[in-house]
Amino acid sequence: MRNVYLALVAMLLIASGCQTSDVAKSGTHQAPSVEIGTQPIYISPEIAFSDGNTITDAVKNECQLTTLLPDYILEYAQSYNVPVAVDEAAFKADKGLILKLEITAADSGWSAWSGHQKYTQVKGQLYENGMVKASFIAGRNSKGGFAGNYKNTCSVLRRSLKAVAKDIANWLKAPKDGAVLGNG
């Protein structure tokens, strides 16, 4: 009986791999910094890593985080009816609503006892006609979810990044300056 209990506890721990709270932890209930309406928000098709980051070259070269983030944001924005467009020319024109992003962290820890310990963080600024209107920092932890120990580093980091993208798309519904999204 004790073994059955331990097995159930272990399964619950494994299944709780990634926190998915959609609540921004900004702590304030201020009005949106910018009204979105139907005006498209342009993002670049490739997001840069921040200067001075400590992300390993293996993660940078193998995990495709820079190209997957815009796709994930677009996917969630569409489900939230937020008008996001991935358009390099419009992004570079710097007119209208532009979301500038940078990946600041993609930490990859692992141990035999606790499994994956992954974290991704993205900083962003929403510009309107060249002026910063709102900013955020978004981060998410992940252990990989069910059977996480059997997943590779990139798949767990992508899981974390996808949760960050969902937080960003949700923030775009009513952007507030200085927001801390997810785990920050």
FENPENOR-V730370 format. One record per run of one state. SS is the DSSP state (alpha for helix, beta for strand, coil for the rest). FROM is the first residue (numbers start at 1). TO is the last residue. Records with the same first field share a line. If there is no record, write none. Layout:
SS=FROM-TO / FROM-TO
//
This chain:
coil=1-1 / 16-40 / 44-47 / 50-56 / 63-64 / 80-83 / 87-87 / 94-96 / 112-114 / 129-130 / 143-147 / 151-152 / 173-178 / 183-184
alpha=2-15 / 57-62 / 65-79 / 88-93 / 148-150 / 153-172
beta=41-43 / 48-49 / 84-86 / 97-111 / 115-128 / 131-142 / 179-182
//
